């Protein structure tokens, strides 16, 4: 089994600290499009939030 991890973060100097969902979707779809022969086994996501830092999101895809 293999692992591919994606990391996304909101800009530090921004009016709203929100992660762009369209960027997450397009990045993962691009990677899946470049790897058509894989079998995705598990997808996990781990949000990291803090009062002092912008939010981050880690998406892990386990595949064969």
ZIHUBEL-V332114 format. One record per helix or strand. SS is the DSSP state (@ for helix, = for strand). FROM is the first residue (numbers start at 1). TO is the last residue. If there is no record, write none. Layout:
ss = {SS SS}
from = {FROM FROM}
to = {TO TO}
This chain:
ss = {= @ = =}
from = {2 21 40 56}
to = {9 34 48 63}
